[in-house]
Amino acid sequence: MAATVEGPELEAAAAAGDASEDSDAGSRALPFLGGNRLSLDLYPGGCQQLLHLCVQQPLQLLQVEFLRLSTHEDPQLLEATLAQLPQSLSCLRSLVLKGGQRRDTLGACLRGALTNLPAGLSGLAHLAHLDLSFNSLETLPACVLQMRGLGALLLSHNCLSELPEALGALPALTFLTVTHNRLQTLPPALGALSTLQRLDLSQNLLDTLPPEIGGLGSLLELNLASNRLQSLPASLAGLRSLRLLVLHSNLLASVPADLARLPLLTRLDLRDNQLRDLPPELLDAPFVRLQGNPLGEASPDAPSSPVAALIPEMPRLFLTSDLDSFPVTPRGCSVTLACGVRLQFPAGATATPITIRYRLLLPEPGLVPLGPHDALLSHVLELQPHGVAFQQDVGLWLLFTPPQARRCREVVVRTRNDNSWGDLETYLEEEAPQRLWAHCQVPHFSWFLVVSRPVSNACLVPPEGTLLCSSGHPGVKVIFPPGATEEPRRVSMQVVRMAGRELQALLGEPEAAVSPLLCLSQSGPPSFLQPVTVQLPLPSGITGLSLDRSRLHLLYWAPPAATWDDITAQVVLELTHLYARFQVTHFSWSVPPSFLSPPPPVCTALLTPSSPRYWLWYTTKNCVGGLARKAWERLRLHRVNLIALQRRRDPEQVLLQCLPRNKVDATLRRLLERYRGPEPSDTVEMFEGEEFFAAFERGIDVDADRPDCVEGRICFVFYSHLKNVKEVSFYRGAVPVRVPEEAEAARQRKGADALWMATLPIKLPVGLRDSRGAGQDRGPGVTRVTWWSWGWSPGLNALFPSNRDFEGPRGHGGGLASPWHP
């Protein structure tokens, strides 16, 4: 997604070209032209701008070697524009004609309108890099096969069902990626590409490979993941230069043993295949990855009857990114979605054939029901049809980001059932340190996401009474006596610990201490018929024999109350050596309607923001209600830094980042070669799911047509465990007369509850600074980015997508790095 500004600068550049007739008219600075790079893919009407430049022929145009153009244009206009390139940009070395800049309502990248290329493009004698990704190509344009100097060809995310034999005649080709297409076979002539070093054919429909593929003597990296390969040609062992071979998510039942003898091979990825046995030299090799294979398992027994012989093995499906549905029959099947999600439909799960549809959604707060201490670990997966019950539970595996803190926390899959959300019984499977699966069984389809939460314990309280204990904190108990309820009701608890040093720093009191925080939730009537006993551990370092009772405070809070109440005088505290006990007749007088009915047996009801909380404090402070509120907020805050960086190759593009404090230094080092910018802002504190805004005070205008633009501000949502990195291209428009009122007012307050968070400068290059006009007091080429926060916003529709989601349309769509990044 990119923000663009129509009009002022583009019209000014065009007017300058029309009004000037002398030879230096074209030498004026053009806002979209930087050195030898012409970037029009983010401008509305990029084709018209390029046609205008071809007519005017400014001096800078003769120096252009790198051109980026969006294919979200009128097809006839696009074809006419491309026909002008050989005459007007004769020195062109890199041509990027990509779609993907636009997204649909669900955030998925849209393909461009390009279906062919003009024959005249073969006249680009210096062209070495051609990127046609995210388009609608069904066949490879004939002119591409005549580009004898082409070194890198990117065809990802198209509709190609085959590659022509003539492709093998490109003598200089070193990089070829055709991921996310519909290839079913490969031409034998592909093996004639003697200079090819990187080949990515992942996410296609290939079931065989031609033996000629072994002729790629210079090949370093080969990616064939997510196809339908059942076997491999023995000629692969002839790829003596190969270092990386990726074959995961296929149907391989065997692999050639000679692959172990490739002298330079450092990684062989065979995950998620059907390998039951491997040669010893491969089984013991340290560079082989084998997770997800039935190694050592016996083959299915031979059928004992003619009826059994008719029962085929469960099929396996591997979906490419352009498919959003798949069929399921009573035979069952195993399905791997393009996003990595896996599903297992057992035989008999459905009595009749059914079509399953899926969508991977951005994590809108409306679809992310987070509790006060929850953290989001994945995007939202929607599986349809909703509510249709399967005759057998379906297995679901979701990839998620590993949580930073794991002590006394658990990872669960959260789903929606009717009008309420609940957590499924979840098992974790670790395939690698950074590749974790959350596995659960689901009786029907709905929305699913992975969250990290404090360990939750629940029980069904019968009329006979029961005991509920915390598994993470054994000293925390709730005792329900006989007769406490007439009808069974479900009760849940979570326990959150606060470090003593944080509390002592907050209060400025070295001897202050607190017990774990107890959160309770229940279904059914708000009151119990008999008093319920709650046991909490005494604050750390305090015993019942040595404490001063005047310093012990039992605090209670249930929203929407603004502060915590000190209820020490309203209950009878019974103290032992290690514990404090008290009795209550109700947990909360306000229970959300969606949680009044018991959840299905497989689910655990969520503890909501309105669930009551109990906390035991030991302090010399008398009025601790307000301090408890601040301490509770401290438990939920994440310390982050805000960064604004400029892309070195196109200084008009600005990268906005919100990163956890411990990841800032490593991220800056990683981006140093591609970006330049200021030091990070001061560390600020944000809640999980909190909405915040960025506004450019000077010299940069934000396109109001952006779906995540609110009154000229780009809005974001902070999710601590997702990669909160979003690359946004801003282009300068009219300079505001004054700073926006909201930013100015917030900056003047700067109080503890001020909306203003940080202001970061962006230093503009001299050439760009001079083009902004004179006579305005805006500093030596400095634009400021102001960030301010709006708090929790459950209705927000615009989000901060993960880095992987954003990089899809800009990358080549595969698992291999492109050597060209113009």
Long-range contacts (C-beta under 8 A, 24 or more apart in sequence): 1-101, 1-103, 1-706, 1-707, 1-708, 1-726, 1-728, 1-806, 2-42, 2-101, 2-728, 2-729, 3-702, 3-703, 3-706, 3-709, 3-714, 3-728, 3-729, 3-730, 3-731, 4-42, 4-43, 4-44, 4-703, 4-729, 4-731, 5-701, 5-702, 5-703, 5-730, 5-731, 5-732, 5-733, 6-44, 6-45, 6-703, 7-733, 8-733, 8-734, 9-731, 9-732, 9-733, 9-771, 10-43, 10-45, 10-49, 14-49, 14-52, 17-52, 17-53, 17-56, 17-58, 18-56, 24-59, 25-56, 25-58, 26-56, 26-57, 26-58, 26-59, 26-60, 26-61, 27-58, 27-59, 27-60, 28-58, 29-767, 29-768, 29-770, 29-771, 30-58, 30-60, 31-652, 31-731, 31-732, 31-768, 31-771, 32-652, 33-60, 33-61, 33-64, 34-649, 34-650, 34-651, 34-652, 35-63, 36-63, 36-64, 36-65, 36-66, 37-64, 37-65, 37-66, 37-67, 37-68, 37-649, 37-650, 37-822, 38-64, 38-66, 38-67, 38-68, 38-89, 39-68, 39-650, 40-67, 40-68, 40-69, 40-70, 41-68, 41-69, 41-70, 41-96, 41-98, 41-101, 42-70, 42-101, 42-653, 42-729, 42-731, 43-70, 43-731, 46-70, 46-73, 47-73, 47-74, 47-77, 47-78, 47-80, 47-81, 48-77, 50-81, 50-84, 51-80, 51-81, 51-84, 53-88, 54-84, 54-87, 54-88, 57-88, 61-88, 61-89, 62-91, 63-91, 64-89, 64-91, 64-92, 65-91, 65-92, 65-93, 65-94, 65-126, 66-92, 66-93, 66-94, 66-96, 66-822, 67-92, 67-94, 67-95, 67-96, 68-96, 68-98, 68-822, 69-95, 69-96, 69-97, 70-98, 70-99, 70-101, 70-112, 71-97, 71-98, 71-99, 71-112, 71-113, 71-114, 71-134, 71-135, 72-99, 72-101, 72-102, 72-110, 72-112, 72-113, 73-112, 73-113, 74-113, 75-113, 75-114, 75-115, 78-113, 78-114, 79-116, 79-118, 82-117, 82-118, 82-121, 83-118, 83-120, 85-120, 85-121, 85-124, 86-120, 86-121, 86-123, 86-124, 89-124, 90-124, 90-125, 90-126, 91-126, 92-124, 92-126, 92-127, 93-126, 93-127, 93-128, 93-129, 94-127, 94-128, 94-129, 94-130, 94-131, 94-820, 94-822, 95-124, 95-127, 95-129, 95-130, 95-131, 96-129, 96-131, 96-822, 97-130, 97-131, 97-132, 97-135, 98-131, 98-132, 98-133, 98-134, 98-135, 98-809, 99-133, 99-134, 99-135, 99-157, 99-809, 100-133, 100-134, 100-157, 100-808, 100-809, 100-810, 101-809, 106-359, 106-361, 106-362, 107-361, 107-362, 107-801, 107-805, 109-134, 109-157, 109-808, 109-809, 110-134, 111-135, 111-136, 111-157, 111-158, 112-136, 116-141, 117-141, 117-143, 117-144, 118-143, 119-143, 121-147, 122-146, 122-147, 125-149, 128-152, 128-172, 128-820, 129-820, 129-822, 130-154, 131-812, 131-820, 132-158, 133-157, 133-158, 133-809, 133-812, 133-813, 134-158, 134-809, 134-813, 139-164, 140-164, 140-167, 145-169, 145-170, 148-172, 151-175, 152-176, 152-818, 152-819, 152-820, 153-177, 154-812, 154-813, 154-818, 155-181, 156-180, 156-181, 156-200, 156-812, 156-813, 156-814, 157-181, 157-321, 157-322, 157-813, 159-322, 162-187, 163-187, 163-190, 165-189, 167-193, 168-192, 168-193, 171-195, 174-198, 174-218, 174-819, 175-816, 175-818, 175-819, 175-820, 176-200, 177-812, 177-813, 177-814, 177-816, 177-818, 178-204, 179-203, 179-204, 179-223, 179-812, 179-813, 179-814, 179-815, 180-204, 180-320, 180-321, 180-322, 180-338, 180-813, 180-814, 181-320, 182-320, 182-322, 185-210, 186-210, 186-213, 188-212, 190-216, 191-215, 191-216, 194-218, 197-221, 198-816, 198-819, 199-223, 200-812, 200-814, 200-815, 200-816, 201-227, 202-226, 202-227, 202-246, 202-814, 202-815, 203-227, 203-320, 203-321, 203-338, 203-813, 203-814, 204-320, 205-320, 209-233, 209-236, 211-235, 214-238, 214-239, 217-241, 220-244, 221-816, 222-246, 223-814, 223-815, 223-816, 224-250, 225-249, 225-250, 225-269, 225-815, 226-250, 226-318, 226-320, 226-336, 226-338, 227-318, 228-318, 232-256, 234-258, 237-261, 237-262, 240-264, 243-267, 244-816, 245-269, 246-815, 247-273, 248-272, 248-273, 248-289, 248-292, 249-273, 249-318, 249-336, 250-318, 251-316, 255-282, 257-281, 257-282, 260-285, 271-431, 272-336, 274-316, 291-431, 291-432, 292-431, 314-347, 324-357, 324-358, 324-359, 325-355, 325-356, 325-357, 325-358, 326-355, 326-356, 327-353, 327-354, 327-355, 327-356, 328-353, 328-354, 328-355, 328-356, 329-353, 339-381, 339-399, 340-399, 341-381, 341-396, 341-397, 341-398, 341-399, 342-395, 342-396, 342-397, 342-437, 343-394, 343-395, 343-396, 343-397, 344-394, 344-395, 344-396, 344-397, 345-390, 345-394, 346-392, 346-393, 346-394, 346-395, 348-391, 348-392, 349-390, 349-391, 349-392, 349-393, 349-394, 350-390, 350-391, 351-391, 354-385, 354-388, 356-383, 356-384, 356-385, 356-445, 357-383, 357-384, 357-385, 358-382, 358-383, 358-384, 359-384, 361-447, 362-799, 362-801, 362-805, 363-449, 363-717, 363-719, 363-722, 363-799, 364-796, 364-797, 364-799, 365-689, 365-691, 365-717, 365-792, 365-793, 365-794, 365-795, 365-796, 366-794, 366-795, 366-796, 366-797, 367-447, 367-449, 368-449, 368-689, 368-719, 369-414, 369-421, 369-606, 370-451, 370-688, 370-689, 371-453, 371-494, 371-606, 371-607, 371-608, 371-609, 372-519, 372-609, 372-636, 373-453, 373-454, 373-494, 373-496, 373-519, 373-635, 373-636, 374-451, 374-452, 374-453, 374-688, 375-403, 375-451, 375-452, 375-453, 375-688, 375-719, 375-720, 375-721, 376-449, 376-450, 376-451, 376-688, 376-689, 376-719, 376-720, 376-721, 376-722, 377-401, 377-402, 377-403, 377-411, 377-449, 377-450, 377-451, 377-452, 377-721, 377-722, 378-438, 378-449, 378-450, 379-449, 379-722, 379-802, 379-805, 380-447, 380-448, 380-449, 381-447, 381-448, 381-449, 382-446, 382-447, 382-448, 383-445, 383-446, 383-448, 384-445, 385-445, 386-444, 386-445, 386-446, 387-444, 387-445, 387-446, 388-444, 388-445, 389-443, 389-444, 390-443, 390-444, 393-441, 393-442, 393-443, 394-441, 394-442, 394-443, 394-445, 395-439, 395-440, 395-441, 396-439, 396-440, 396-441, 396-442, 396-448, 397-429, 397-437, 397-438, 397-439, 398-437, 398-438, 398-439, 398-448, 398-449, 398-450, 399-435, 399-436, 399-437, 400-436, 400-437, 400-438, 400-450, 401-721, 401-722, 401-723, 402-433, 402-434, 402-436, 403-452, 403-721, 404-660, 404-720, 404-721, 405-452, 408-454, 408-455, 408-472, 408-473, 408-495, 408-496, 408-497, 409-452, 409-453, 409-454, 409-455, 410-452, 410-453, 410-454, 410-455, 410-456, 411-436, 411-438, 411-450, 411-451, 411-452, 412-438, 412-450, 412-451, 412-453, 412-456, 412-604, 413-438, 413-440, 413-448, 413-449, 413-450, 414-448, 414-449, 414-450, 414-451, 414-606, 415-442, 415-446, 415-447, 415-448, 415-603, 416-446, 416-447, 417-446, 417-599, 417-600, 417-603, 419-594, 420-594, 420-595, 420-597, 420-599, 420-605, 421-594, 421-606, 422-599, 422-600, 422-603, 422-604, 422-605, 422-606, 423-451, 423-453, 423-456, 423-603, 423-604, 423-606, 424-602, 424-603, 425-602, 425-604, 441-602, 443-600, 443-602, 452-721, 453-494, 454-494, 454-495, 454-496, 454-519, 455-494, 455-495, 456-492, 456-493, 456-494, 456-604, 456-607, 457-492, 457-493, 457-494, 458-490, 458-491, 458-492, 458-493, 458-604, 458-605, 459-490, 459-491, 460-488, 460-489, 460-490, 460-598, 461-485, 461-488, 461-489, 461-490, 461-491, 462-488, 463-487, 463-488, 468-493, 470-495, 473-497, 473-516, 473-537, 475-535, 475-536, 475-537, 475-578, 475-579, 476-516, 476-518, 476-535, 476-536, 476-537, 477-533, 477-534, 477-535, 478-520, 478-532, 478-533, 478-534, 478-535, 479-532, 479-533, 479-534, 479-535, 480-528, 480-532, 481-530, 481-531, 481-532, 481-533, 482-530, 483-529, 483-530, 484-528, 484-529, 484-530, 484-532, 485-524, 485-525, 485-528, 485-529, 486-529, 487-524, 489-522, 489-523, 489-524, 489-525, 489-598, 490-522, 490-523, 490-524, 490-598, 490-599, 490-605, 491-520, 491-521, 491-522, 491-523, 492-520, 492-521, 492-522, 492-604, 492-605, 492-607, 493-518, 493-519, 493-520, 493-521, 493-607, 494-518, 494-519, 494-607, 495-519, 496-635, 498-631, 498-634, 498-635, 500-540, 500-541, 502-631, 502-634, 503-631, 506-627, 506-630, 506-631, 506-634, 507-619, 507-621, 507-627, 509-619, 509-620, 509-621, 511-618, 511-619, 511-620, 512-617, 512-618, 512-619, 512-620, 512-621, 513-539, 513-540, 513-541, 513-542, 513-617, 513-618, 513-619, 514-539, 514-540, 514-615, 514-616, 514-617, 514-618, 514-631, 515-539, 515-580, 515-615, 515-616, 515-617, 517-613, 517-614, 517-615, 517-632, 517-635, 518-613, 518-614, 518-615, 519-607, 519-611, 519-612, 519-613, 520-587, 520-588, 520-607, 520-611, 520-612, 520-613, 520-614, 521-587, 521-588, 521-591, 521-595, 521-605, 521-606, 521-607, 521-608, 521-611, 522-587, 522-588, 522-591, 523-591, 523-595, 523-596, 523-597, 523-598, 523-605, 524-596, 526-586, 526-587, 526-588, 526-589, 526-590, 526-591, 527-585, 527-586, 528-584, 528-585, 528-586, 530-585, 531-583, 531-584, 531-585, 532-583, 532-584, 532-585, 533-581, 533-582, 533-583, 534-581, 534-582, 534-583, 534-584, 534-614, 535-579, 535-580, 535-581, 536-579, 536-580, 536-581, 536-614, 536-616, 537-578, 537-579, 537-580, 537-616, 538-575, 538-578, 538-579, 538-580, 538-616, 538-618, 539-616, 539-617, 539-618, 542-618, 543-577, 543-578, 544-575, 544-576, 544-577, 544-578, 544-579, 544-580, 545-577, 547-575, 547-618, 549-573, 549-575, 551-618, 551-619, 551-620, 552-580, 552-616, 552-617, 552-618, 553-616, 553-617, 553-618, 553-619, 553-624, 554-580, 554-582, 554-614, 554-615, 554-616, 554-617, 555-614, 555-615, 555-616, 555-617, 555-624, 555-625, 555-628, 556-612, 556-613, 556-614, 556-615, 557-612, 557-613, 557-615, 557-628, 557-629, 557-632, 558-587, 558-588, 558-589, 558-590, 558-610, 558-611, 558-612, 558-613, 559-590, 559-609, 559-610, 560-590, 560-610, 562-629, 563-625, 563-626, 563-628, 563-629, 564-615, 564-624, 564-625, 564-626, 564-628, 564-629, 564-632, 565-625, 566-624, 566-625, 580-616, 587-611, 587-612, 588-612, 633-687, 636-687, 636-688, 637-685, 637-686, 637-687, 638-685, 638-686, 638-687, 638-688, 638-718, 638-720, 639-683, 639-684, 639-685, 640-683, 640-684, 640-685, 640-686, 640-718, 640-720, 640-724, 641-680, 641-681, 641-682, 641-683, 641-684, 642-680, 642-681, 642-684, 642-757, 642-758, 642-760, 642-787, 643-667, 643-668, 643-677, 643-678, 643-680, 643-681, 643-760, 644-677, 644-678, 644-694, 644-760, 644-762, 644-785, 645-671, 645-675, 645-676, 645-677, 646-675, 646-676, 646-677, 646-762, 646-763, 647-674, 647-675, 648-673, 648-674, 648-675, 648-676, 649-674, 649-821, 649-822, 650-729, 651-764, 651-765, 651-768, 652-729, 652-730, 652-731, 652-732, 652-768, 653-727, 653-729, 653-730, 654-700, 654-728, 654-729, 654-730, 654-762, 654-785, 655-725, 655-727, 655-728, 656-694, 656-714, 656-716, 656-726, 656-727, 656-728, 656-785, 657-724, 657-725, 657-726, 658-686, 658-692, 658-716, 658-718, 658-724, 658-800, 659-724, 659-725, 660-720, 674-821, 676-763, 677-762, 678-760, 678-761, 678-762, 678-763, 681-757, 681-758, 681-759, 681-760, 681-787, 682-758, 684-757, 684-758, 684-787, 686-718, 686-789, 687-718, 687-791, 687-792, 688-718, 688-719, 688-720, 689-717, 689-718, 689-719, 689-792, 690-717, 690-718, 690-789, 690-790, 690-791, 690-792, 690-793, 691-715, 691-716, 691-717, 691-718, 691-789, 691-790, 691-791, 691-792, 691-793, 691-796, 692-716, 692-717, 692-718, 692-757, 692-787, 692-788, 692-789, 692-790, 693-787, 693-788, 693-789, 693-790, 694-785, 694-786, 694-787, 695-740, 695-742, 695-743, 695-785, 695-786, 695-788, 696-730, 696-783, 696-784, 696-785, 696-786, 697-736, 697-739, 697-740, 697-743, 697-759, 697-783, 697-784, 697-785, 697-786, 698-735, 698-736, 698-778, 698-779, 698-782, 698-783, 698-784, 699-732, 699-735, 699-764, 699-772, 699-778, 699-783, 700-730, 700-731, 700-732, 700-733, 700-783, 701-730, 701-731, 701-732, 701-733, 701-734, 701-736, 702-730, 707-797, 707-798, 708-798, 708-799, 709-798, 710-798, 712-740, 715-790, 715-796, 715-798, 716-798, 716-799, 716-800, 717-793, 717-796, 717-798, 717-799, 717-800, 718-800, 719-800, 722-800, 722-802, 723-802, 723-803, 723-804, 724-800, 724-802, 725-802, 725-803, 725-806, 726-800, 726-801, 726-806, 727-806, 727-810, 732-768, 732-772, 732-783, 735-772, 735-773, 735-776, 735-778, 739-786, 740-786, 742-788, 743-786, 743-788, 746-788, 747-786, 755-788, 755-789, 755-790, 756-786, 756-787, 756-788, 757-787, 757-788, 757-789, 758-786, 758-787, 759-784, 759-785, 759-786, 759-787, 760-784, 760-785, 760-787, 761-785
